[in-house]
Each structure stands twice: as C-alpha cells, then as structure tokens.
Amino acid sequence: MEIINTSGRRKTSVARIYVQAGQGNITINDRDMKSYFSNELLETIVNQPFTTLDAVGKYDVRVNVRGGGISAQAEAIRLAISKALVEENAETRPALKKEGFLTRDPRMVERKKPGRRKARRSFQFSKR
C-alpha cells in the first residue's frame, strides 16, 4: 500500500495526514500522540475509525495539524483518517458513514456584529 494523503477540518483547525501500512504509530506535528494529546479521550477520538473497522495497529499515520483547540484538532484528524481509510478501501465507507466519521462538522464561531458586545450579546442596558 502506498502513502495516502488526505485532509480533515473542524472549526478553524486543519489536519493533513499521510497514512501507510505499518505498526500503528501515530505522529502528530513530529510528536507522539500520547505526548501531544494529554487527555485520553482525545486519543480515543483519533482512534475511533480504526476501532470501528478493527484495524488498530495496522496503519502508520503522520499528521500535520494547525489552528483551533486540541479538541477540534482531534476531530479534524478523525475525519482525515476516515477519508483515508475509505480512499484505501471503498467497502469501509458504510461502516464509517453510519458512525458519522465522514461528515464534516460545519459549526463555526459566529462573527461579531457591529453595535453588539459579541455575536449576539448586546451591551449592558442602563435605564438611567
């Protein structure tokens, strides 16, 4: 299997990944996944596509991720991994689609409006 290159997004974070057959090493921004994500829940999010397909430890993943918080970065990586697995084997698509791993989450931060304190919050009203 050759190297598969895909990308995933969530909020403002963008993950570019390179997947190839291997021992299950996941490297994020030249760091091990355990040292990059201090939270175990985020590691679980990244591994969800592999656990769904019983493919844990079969692929090496190299990730470049920028922007957003670590939670959004984990979900961007999950989307990218799912897209790469479908590109490698189209028969995996229904299982990943059913879990919702192939859907890009469109929720973004709403922009600040003029005359408001935030996007919708107005300034404190003073009667007198």
Sequence and secondary structure as in RCSB ss.txt:
>XXXX:A:sequence
MEIINTSGRRKTSVARIYVQAGQGNITINDRDMKSYFSNELLETIVNQPFTTLDAVGKYDVRVNVRGGGISAQAE
AIRLAISKALVEENAETRPALKKEGFLTRDPRMVERKKPGRRKARRSFQFSKR
>XXXX:A:secstr
   EEEEEEETTEEEEEEEEESS  EEETTEEHHHH  SHHHHHHHHHHHHHTT TTSEEEEEEEESS HHHHHH
HHHHHHHHHHHHH GGGHHHHHHHTTTS          TTSSSSS        
